[in-house]
Amino acid sequence: MDFNALFSCFSTLSCVVTQTSTGLIVGALLFLVAAGLTLIFGVLRVINFAHGSFYMLGAYLALTAYRITGSFTLATLAAAIGVGLVCLVIERFFMRKIYNADVLLQLLVCYAFILILDDAVKIFWGAEFQSMGMPSAFQAPPLFIAGGVVPVFYLFLLAAAMSIALVLWIILTKTRVGKIVRAAAHNPTMTSALGLNTSLIYSAVFAFGGLLAGLAGALAAPVRSMSPGMGFSILIESFIVTVIGGMGSISGALIGALLIGLIRSFGSIGFPLFVEGIMFMAMALILILKPSGIMGKEMRL
């Protein structure tokens, strides 16, 4: 523990700006992963333990698409859509059969896909670390705010995550599609009785949740190295975010993700060997004060 370093950072505006920007970027990526995770749980009531592997797959698909096209935009779209299609197949032939099964069976099936996707990545991309590098569009001098360094790509990531959060909120709360999804989450039997295809809704939700994870992996590719199994660490953090924000709450996922991102950023200065411990302590504290999470309500999206 280095309280002097942490105090020194808080007493220097440039350090606060730099660490805050870093924490917000971590939080933005965590939100994209956690949003899909909490959406799937909120509607399907499935704890998708393989969600981190979808993030990993998105990063590798983006890497390949970028090498082929040279366009980060096309690479990001290809990765998101590709992971969404993979999730559609997984939901149709595997997940659909275990929706009402025991939680342990759901976890075993999801863990099987973790192993399958990790091995698939080793087969197609190899076991060594790989990196996309910063796309040429973002190879610009960083911004200096109050002496703090903020890379241009960080601003893009934050804007993208906030835009996606806004779009998700509008879709889920202001559109007919959102009403149908929420109805399927609250009472699937009644939804089916009204003539709506709940199986199609479930497939779409699972695929869209996977698409968000793939999008997060693609956006993270320029700033993070890639290796098989890279999805496990972000999966744990995403579960922490989901629990803190409230299971099934998109707005809670955003708040929880930004909170964990800032804890990780500033915690790495004051508690470099205990960052994960601080995150779990924050989760425990919030659950003690509010067991349902910050924005958690039963069956809430």
Buried (B, 14 or more C-beta within 10 A) or exposed (E): EEEEBBEEBBEBEBBBBBBBBBBBBBBBBBBBBBBBBBBBBBBBBBBBBBBBBBBBBBBBBBBBBBEEEEBBEBBBBBBBBBBBBBBBEBBBEBBBEBBEEEEEEBBEBBEEBBEEBBEBBBEEBEEEEBEBEBBEEBEEEBBEBEEBBBBBBBBBBBEBBBEBBEEBBEBBEEEEEBEBBBBBBBEBEEBBEEEBEBBEBBBBBBBBBBBBBBBBBBBBBBBBEBBBBBBBEBBBBBBBBBBBBBBBBBBBBBBBBBBBBBBBBBBBBBBEEBBBEBBEEBBEEBBEEEEBBBBBEEEBB
